Amino acid sequence: MRVYKNEFERLKLVESFVKSRFPYFGVNKKQEITRLLYEISKRENIPPLRIIEKEGEGDYESLKKRLLKKRYPFASLQSEPLTPHLPKIELKPSFRRTLQNRKFYPRNIYIEKKAAGSFLARRLKTLFPKARFREIGLLKEYVRTHSPFGVKEYNRRQDTLFIVNENYDFFKNCPCTCQALNCGYHIFNLGFGCIYECDYCFLQGYANVPGIILTANMDKFFDEFKVYKRNGLRLGTGEFSDSLALDEVSGYSPALVDFFREQKGVTFEFKTKSVKIGNLLKVKASRNIVVSWSLNPQKIIAENEFFTPSLNERLEAAAECARAGYRVGFHFDPIIHFDGWEKEYALVIESLFAKIAPKDIAWISLGTFRFSPGLKQVIERRFPQNTILNEELLLGFDNKLRYPYALRYRIYEKMLSLLRHHSKELNVYLCMEEPRMWKELKVGRLELRCP
């Protein structure tokens, strides 16, 4: 049974408690003690008074030390120092994401002048006749004159589409975290924004555009690729948007498959949680085209990946793509730690290999939950009832919040064992992990096995 009706009530009571109990603490000290009491109360579902009664009071340093030990029990037993991130908590009902699913139908569609005559612009006018269409100069000019944007605008991003011509950032190196071992991935930078609501998503931290961006001049990408191309290149969409969630709107995938089918020595990836594979099945498949799915236990999908297809639906779509002649890939990223995680992820892997033959799998990536410090407050504001922040997340080697090293090692070791039980020939790699983790787990660099 929940102690408080909602997190707004919990925070209000914790703040009141700290103010009355520790009036001699300065602003920053009150902030840190409030944060620790709030997180312990939320994690253990107990009132703050009970925490203090059990831990005692004392001066600030001794109290903080005891609260840190209670908040991070696993990490406190490790040899590495605790590196918590304790920012001010700011919860407002107006920031919260209302979890009501609806069919994607933008109310406003802004089209850059140079993209006004594009196939995509004409297509959208047919698909969304009730939308309000407006022509703009450049997206960056619109942003400059209408900013700032914040959480509220991000929550309403599905209401607005921006159709643009890309002129510069056609391809990018994967933004691999500093000091991590790079997997060599490249991004085909085709659009920005996602219609799904995963509470852990890093895109929440980018509220600088109040809508979803689709690119109209794909032919320019293809022209630029002739210069960018190199043998052994691995690239794809799906880093800053879901590759297929809006494919019925954009119509991107057939042209991408037709183009990259002819690019020998190059592997192209669609990365998705969607099951909208209809366009992929209409064109001739190729073994250098990989369609990959993000996988998690159904519990995580239901509680954290809102509006996304179920695990079984994703695996069925993957099996259909494999039968059509595509290779498939899978990303266990982020792996979320929770009570019973081992059993739940084992069931996912069993379900995966019940439907997919190892020979059809191009690669599998493993990456534990991590994020930039600023995202912590964004997740709290948009999803105050979340449970993913209840786990032990500390500033890691790259200044991202991560599980402790020993816990990450335990997770990867178990996942690798489960995967290799089905096939020792799988191409498995770690995503955004430090070199010593790769070395200690004996994980080799990704082998790009071009057909």
C-alpha positions as CSV (number, residue, x, y, z in Angstrom):
1,M,0.0,0.0,0.0
2,R,1.3,3.4,-1.0
3,V,2.2,5.8,1.9
4,Y,1.3,8.8,-0.2
5,K,-1.4,9.3,-2.9
6,N,1.2,10.8,-5.2
7,E,4.7,12.1,-5.4
8,F,3.7,15.7,-5.1
9,E,2.3,15.0,-1.7
10,R,5.4,13.0,-0.7
11,L,7.7,15.8,-1.7
12,K,5.7,18.5,0.1
13,L,5.7,16.5,3.3
14,V,9.5,15.8,3.0
15,E,10.3,19.5,2.4
16,S,8.1,20.5,5.4
17,F,9.7,17.9,7.6
18,V,13.3,19.0,6.7
19,K,12.4,22.7,7.2
20,S,11.0,22.1,10.6
21,R,13.5,19.5,11.8
22,F,16.7,21.0,10.5
23,P,16.2,24.8,10.5
24,Y,19.9,25.4,11.1
25,F,20.9,23.7,7.8
26,G,21.8,26.0,4.9
27,V,19.9,26.0,1.5
28,N,22.2,23.4,-0.2
29,K,22.3,21.1,2.8
30,K,18.6,21.2,3.1
31,Q,18.4,20.4,-0.6
32,E,20.6,17.3,-0.3
33,I,18.9,16.0,2.8
34,T,15.5,16.6,1.2
35,R,16.6,14.7,-1.9
36,L,18.0,11.7,0.1
37,L,14.9,11.5,2.4
38,Y,12.6,11.8,-0.6
39,E,14.4,9.0,-2.6
40,I,14.6,6.7,0.4
41,S,10.9,7.3,1.2
42,K,9.9,6.6,-2.4
43,R,12.2,3.6,-2.8
44,E,11.1,1.9,0.5
45,N,7.6,3.4,0.7
46,I,8.0,4.7,4.2
47,P,7.5,8.2,5.8
48,P,10.6,10.4,6.3
49,L,10.0,10.6,10.0
50,R,10.5,6.8,10.3
51,I,13.8,7.1,8.4
52,I,15.1,9.7,10.8
53,E,13.8,7.7,13.8
54,K,15.8,4.8,12.6
55,E,18.9,6.6,11.4
56,G,19.1,9.3,14.0
57,E,19.8,13.0,13.5
58,G,23.2,14.4,14.4
59,D,25.1,17.0,12.4
60,Y,24.8,17.4,8.6
61,E,27.9,15.3,7.7
62,S,27.1,12.3,9.8
63,L,23.4,12.4,8.8
64,K,24.2,12.6,5.1
65,K,26.7,9.7,5.5
66,R,24.1,7.5,7.1
67,L,21.4,8.5,4.5
68,L,23.8,7.8,1.6
69,K,24.5,4.3,3.0
70,K,20.7,3.6,3.3
71,R,20.0,5.1,-0.2
72,Y,22.8,3.1,-1.9
73,P,23.2,-0.1,0.1
74,F,24.9,-2.1,-2.7
75,A,27.3,0.6,-3.7
76,S,28.2,1.3,-0.1
77,L,29.6,-2.2,0.1
78,Q,31.9,-1.7,-2.9
79,S,35.4,-0.3,-2.8
80,E,34.7,2.6,-5.1
81,P,33.6,5.9,-3.6
82,L,30.0,7.0,-3.7
83,T,29.3,9.7,-6.3
84,P,25.6,10.6,-6.0
85,H,23.8,13.3,-7.9
86,L,21.5,15.2,-5.6
87,P,19.9,18.1,-7.5
88,K,16.9,20.0,-6.2
89,I,13.6,18.2,-6.7
90,E,11.0,20.2,-8.7
91,L,7.7,18.4,-9.3
92,K,4.7,20.2,-10.8
93,P,1.5,18.6,-12.0
94,S,1.7,20.7,-15.2
95,F,5.0,19.0,-16.1
96,R,3.6,15.5,-15.8
97,R,3.0,13.5,-19.0
98,T,-0.6,12.4,-19.3
99,L,-0.4,8.8,-20.4
100,Q,-3.3,8.8,-22.9
101,N,-2.5,7.1,-26.1
102,R,-4.0,8.5,-29.3
103,K,-3.5,8.0,-33.0
104,F,-0.8,10.2,-34.5
105,Y,-2.4,13.1,-36.2
106,P,-0.5,16.4,-36.0
107,R,-2.5,19.6,-35.6
108,N,0.2,21.8,-37.1
109,I,2.6,21.1,-39.9
110,Y,5.3,23.6,-40.6
111,I,7.2,23.2,-43.9
112,E,10.4,25.0,-44.8
113,K,10.0,27.0,-48.0
114,K,12.7,24.9,-49.8
115,A,10.8,21.7,-48.9
116,A,7.3,23.0,-49.9
117,G,7.3,21.2,-53.2
118,S,8.7,18.0,-51.9
119,F,7.1,14.6,-52.2
120,L,6.9,14.4,-48.4
121,A,5.1,17.7,-48.1
122,R,2.5,16.6,-50.7
123,R,2.1,13.2,-49.0
124,L,1.4,14.9,-45.6
125,K,-1.3,17.1,-47.1
126,T,-3.0,13.9,-48.3
127,L,-2.5,12.0,-45.0
128,F,-3.5,14.9,-42.7
129,P,-6.1,17.1,-44.5
130,K,-7.4,18.5,-41.2
131,A,-4.0,19.7,-40.1
132,R,-3.0,23.4,-40.2
133,F,-0.2,23.8,-42.8
134,R,2.2,26.8,-42.6
135,E,5.2,27.6,-44.6
136,I,8.3,28.9,-42.7
137,G,11.7,30.1,-43.8
138,L,14.1,27.9,-41.8
139,L,13.5,25.8,-38.7
140,K,16.3,27.5,-36.9
141,E,14.7,30.9,-37.5
142,Y,11.3,29.5,-36.2
143,V,13.0,28.2,-33.1
144,R,14.9,31.4,-32.5
145,T,11.8,33.6,-32.6
146,H,9.5,31.2,-30.6
147,S,11.8,29.8,-27.9
148,P,12.3,29.0,-25.1
149,F,10.7,25.6,-25.1
150,G,10.5,23.2,-22.1
151,V,8.8,20.1,-20.7
152,K,5.3,21.3,-21.4
153,E,6.1,21.8,-25.1
154,Y,7.9,18.4,-25.2
155,N,4.8,16.7,-23.9
156,R,2.8,18.2,-26.8
157,R,5.4,17.4,-29.5
158,Q,3.1,15.0,-31.4
159,D,0.9,18.0,-32.2
160,T,3.5,19.5,-34.4
161,L,5.5,18.3,-37.4
162,F,8.4,20.2,-39.0
163,I,9.3,19.3,-42.6
164,V,12.8,20.4,-43.4
165,N,15.7,20.1,-45.9
166,E,18.9,19.0,-44.3
167,N,21.9,20.9,-45.5
168,Y,24.8,19.9,-43.3
169,D,24.5,17.1,-40.8
170,F,23.7,14.2,-43.2
171,F,25.8,11.7,-41.3
172,K,27.3,11.6,-37.8
173,N,29.5,9.4,-35.8
174,C,27.6,7.7,-33.0
175,P,27.7,10.1,-29.9
176,C,29.5,7.5,-27.9
177,T,30.2,8.6,-24.4
178,C,33.6,9.9,-23.4
179,Q,36.1,7.2,-22.4
180,A,33.8,4.4,-23.6
181,L,34.9,1.8,-26.2
182,N,33.3,2.9,-29.5
183,C,31.5,0.4,-31.6
184,G,32.1,2.3,-34.8
185,Y,28.5,3.1,-35.6
186,H,27.4,6.0,-37.8
187,I,24.1,7.8,-37.9
188,F,22.0,8.5,-41.0
189,N,20.6,11.7,-39.6
190,L,17.1,11.5,-41.0
191,G,14.8,13.4,-38.6
192,F,14.4,13.9,-34.9
193,G,11.8,13.0,-32.3
194,C,9.7,10.0,-31.3
195,I,6.0,9.4,-30.8
196,Y,6.6,6.8,-28.0
197,E,6.9,7.7,-24.4
198,C,9.7,5.7,-22.8
199,D,10.3,7.2,-19.4
200,Y,14.1,6.6,-19.7
201,C,14.5,8.2,-23.1
202,F,17.4,10.6,-23.5
203,L,15.5,12.6,-26.1
204,Q,13.5,14.2,-23.2
205,G,16.6,16.2,-22.5
206,Y,16.2,17.9,-25.9
207,A,13.3,20.3,-25.6
208,N,14.8,22.9,-28.0
209,V,12.3,22.1,-30.8
210,P,8.5,21.9,-30.0
211,G,7.7,19.1,-32.4
212,I,8.9,16.1,-34.5
213,I,11.2,16.8,-37.4
214,L,11.1,14.9,-40.7
215,T,13.6,15.5,-43.5
216,A,12.3,15.9,-47.1
217,N,15.4,15.8,-49.2
218,M,16.5,12.2,-48.9
219,D,18.0,12.4,-52.4
220,K,20.6,14.8,-51.1
221,F,21.6,12.3,-48.4
222,F,22.1,9.7,-51.1
223,D,24.3,12.1,-53.1
224,E,26.4,12.9,-50.0
225,F,26.8,9.3,-49.1
226,K,28.8,8.7,-52.3
227,V,31.5,10.8,-50.7
228,Y,31.0,9.5,-47.1
229,K,30.9,5.8,-48.1
230,R,33.8,3.5,-47.0
231,N,34.1,-0.2,-47.0
232,G,32.9,-1.9,-43.8
233,L,30.7,1.1,-42.8
234,R,27.9,0.3,-40.4
235,L,25.2,3.0,-40.1
236,G,21.5,3.5,-39.6
237,T,18.6,5.6,-38.5
238,G,17.0,5.2,-35.1
239,E,19.4,7.1,-32.8
240,F,17.3,10.4,-32.7
241,S,14.0,8.9,-33.7
242,D,12.4,5.4,-34.1
243,S,13.3,4.1,-37.5
244,L,9.8,2.7,-38.3
245,A,7.3,4.3,-35.9
246,L,6.4,6.9,-38.5
247,D,7.3,5.0,-41.6
248,E,3.7,4.9,-42.8
249,V,3.8,8.7,-42.7
250,S,7.3,9.4,-44.0
251,G,7.5,6.5,-46.5
252,Y,11.3,6.4,-45.9
253,S,12.1,2.7,-45.7
254,P,11.5,1.5,-49.3
255,A,13.9,4.2,-50.7
256,L,16.5,3.4,-48.1
257,V,16.4,-0.4,-48.8
258,D,16.6,0.2,-52.5
259,F,19.6,2.5,-52.1
260,F,21.6,0.5,-49.6
261,R,20.9,-2.8,-51.3
262,E,23.4,-1.7,-53.9
263,Q,26.0,-0.4,-51.5
264,K,28.3,-3.4,-51.2
265,G,30.5,-3.5,-48.1
266,V,28.0,-1.3,-46.2
267,T,25.5,-2.4,-43.6
268,F,22.4,-0.3,-43.0
269,E,20.3,-0.7,-39.9
270,F,16.7,0.2,-39.0
271,K,16.4,0.5,-35.2
272,T,12.9,0.3,-33.8
273,K,10.4,-0.7,-31.2
274,S,7.7,-0.5,-33.8
275,V,6.0,-3.3,-35.7
276,K,5.2,-1.2,-38.8
277,I,7.1,-3.3,-41.2
278,G,4.6,-3.2,-44.1
279,N,6.8,-1.0,-46.3
280,L,9.9,-3.2,-45.7
281,L,7.9,-6.2,-46.9
282,K,6.9,-4.5,-50.1
283,V,10.5,-4.2,-51.4
284,K,13.2,-6.8,-52.1
285,A,15.1,-7.5,-48.9
286,S,18.9,-7.7,-48.7
287,R,21.3,-9.3,-46.2
288,N,23.2,-6.1,-45.8
289,I,20.0,-4.5,-44.4
290,V,19.4,-5.2,-40.7
291,V,16.1,-4.5,-39.0
292,S,16.7,-4.4,-35.2
293,W,14.5,-4.2,-32.2
294,S,15.0,-2.9,-28.7
295,L,14.0,-5.6,-26.3
296,N,13.0,-5.6,-22.7
297,P,10.8,-7.8,-20.4
298,Q,7.1,-7.2,-20.9
299,K,7.0,-5.8,-17.3
300,I,9.4,-3.0,-18.4
301,I,7.5,-2.5,-21.7
302,A,4.2,-2.1,-19.8
303,E,5.6,0.1,-17.0
304,N,8.3,2.2,-18.8
305,E,7.9,2.0,-22.6
306,F,4.4,3.6,-23.0
307,F,2.5,3.2,-26.2
308,T,5.0,0.7,-27.7
309,P,4.2,-2.7,-29.1
310,S,4.5,-5.7,-26.8
311,L,7.5,-8.0,-26.6
312,N,5.7,-10.7,-28.5
313,E,4.6,-8.3,-31.2
314,R,8.2,-7.1,-31.7
315,L,9.5,-10.7,-31.9
316,E,6.8,-11.6,-34.4
317,A,7.7,-8.6,-36.6
318,A,11.4,-9.6,-36.4
319,A,10.6,-13.2,-37.4
320,E,8.6,-11.9,-40.4
321,C,11.5,-9.7,-41.5
322,A,13.9,-12.6,-41.2
323,R,11.6,-14.8,-43.4
324,A,11.5,-12.0,-45.9
325,G,15.3,-12.1,-46.3
326,Y,16.5,-9.3,-43.9
327,R,19.0,-10.0,-41.2
328,V,17.7,-8.9,-37.8
329,G,19.4,-7.4,-34.7
330,F,18.4,-6.9,-31.1
331,H,19.3,-4.2,-28.6
332,F,19.0,-5.0,-24.9
333,D,19.5,-1.3,-24.2
334,P,18.7,-0.1,-21.7
335,I,18.8,-3.1,-19.4
336,I,16.8,-2.1,-16.4
337,H,17.7,-3.5,-13.0
338,F,14.8,-4.5,-10.7
339,D,13.8,-7.2,-8.4
340,G,13.5,-10.4,-10.4
341,W,15.4,-9.0,-13.4
342,E,17.3,-12.2,-14.0
343,K,14.2,-14.3,-14.5
344,E,12.5,-11.8,-16.6
345,Y,15.4,-11.2,-19.0
346,A,15.9,-15.0,-19.2
347,L,12.3,-15.3,-20.4
348,V,12.9,-12.6,-23.1
349,I,15.9,-14.5,-24.4
350,E,14.1,-17.8,-24.5
351,S,11.2,-16.1,-26.4
352,L,13.8,-14.5,-28.8
353,F,15.4,-17.8,-29.8
354,A,12.1,-19.6,-30.0
355,K,11.3,-17.3,-33.0
356,I,14.6,-16.3,-34.4
357,A,17.5,-18.6,-35.7
358,P,21.0,-17.4,-34.7
359,K,22.0,-17.4,-38.4
360,D,19.6,-14.5,-39.0
361,I,20.9,-12.4,-36.2
362,A,23.5,-9.7,-37.3
363,W,24.3,-8.5,-33.8
364,I,23.0,-8.1,-30.3
365,S,24.0,-5.2,-28.1
366,L,24.0,-4.9,-24.3
367,G,23.8,-1.6,-22.5
368,T,22.7,-0.9,-19.0
369,F,20.6,2.1,-18.0
370,R,22.6,5.4,-18.0
371,F,21.9,9.0,-18.7
372,S,23.2,12.5,-18.4
373,P,22.7,14.1,-14.9
374,G,20.3,16.7,-16.2
375,L,17.9,14.0,-17.4
376,K,17.2,12.9,-13.8
377,Q,15.0,15.9,-13.1
378,V,13.3,15.7,-16.5
379,I,12.3,12.1,-15.8
380,E,11.0,13.0,-12.3
381,R,9.0,15.9,-13.7
382,R,7.4,14.0,-16.6
383,F,7.0,10.7,-14.8
384,P,6.9,11.3,-11.1
385,Q,5.6,7.8,-10.3
386,N,8.6,6.2,-12.1
387,T,10.5,3.4,-10.4
388,I,13.6,3.3,-12.6
389,L,15.2,6.1,-10.5
390,N,14.7,4.1,-7.3
391,E,17.7,2.0,-8.2
392,E,21.3,2.8,-7.3
393,L,22.4,5.3,-10.0
394,L,25.7,7.1,-9.4
395,L,28.0,9.3,-11.5
396,G,30.2,6.9,-13.5
397,F,33.4,7.1,-15.5
398,D,31.9,9.4,-18.1
399,N,29.9,11.6,-15.6
400,K,26.7,9.8,-16.6
401,L,24.4,8.3,-14.0
402,R,24.9,4.5,-14.0
403,Y,24.6,1.4,-11.9
404,P,27.7,0.7,-9.9
405,Y,30.5,-1.1,-11.8
406,A,30.0,-4.4,-9.9
407,L,26.3,-4.5,-10.6
408,R,26.8,-3.7,-14.3
409,Y,29.4,-6.5,-14.5
410,R,26.9,-8.9,-12.9
411,I,24.2,-7.9,-15.3
412,Y,26.4,-8.3,-18.4
413,E,27.8,-11.6,-17.2
414,K,24.4,-13.1,-16.8
415,M,23.1,-11.7,-20.1
416,L,26.1,-13.1,-22.0
417,S,25.7,-16.5,-20.4
418,L,22.0,-16.6,-21.3
419,L,22.8,-15.6,-24.9
420,R,25.7,-17.9,-25.4
421,H,23.7,-20.8,-24.1
422,H,21.8,-20.6,-27.4
423,S,24.8,-19.8,-29.7
424,K,28.4,-19.1,-29.1
425,E,28.7,-17.6,-32.5
426,L,26.5,-14.6,-31.8
427,N,28.0,-11.2,-32.5
428,V,27.5,-9.5,-29.1
429,Y,28.9,-6.1,-28.1
430,L,28.6,-3.6,-25.2
431,C,27.1,-0.2,-25.8
432,M,28.8,2.9,-24.2
433,E,30.9,0.8,-21.7
434,E,34.4,1.4,-20.5
435,P,37.2,-0.7,-21.9
436,R,37.9,-2.6,-18.7
437,M,34.4,-3.9,-18.7
438,W,34.9,-5.3,-22.2
439,K,38.2,-6.8,-21.2
440,E,37.0,-8.4,-17.9
441,L,34.0,-9.9,-19.6
442,K,36.1,-11.1,-22.5
443,V,33.8,-9.4,-25.1
444,G,35.5,-8.8,-28.4
445,R,35.0,-5.9,-30.7
446,L,32.0,-6.0,-33.0
447,E,32.7,-8.1,-36.1
448,L,31.0,-6.5,-39.1
449,R,30.1,-9.6,-41.1
450,C,29.1,-8.2,-44.4
451,P,27.2,-10.8,-46.5
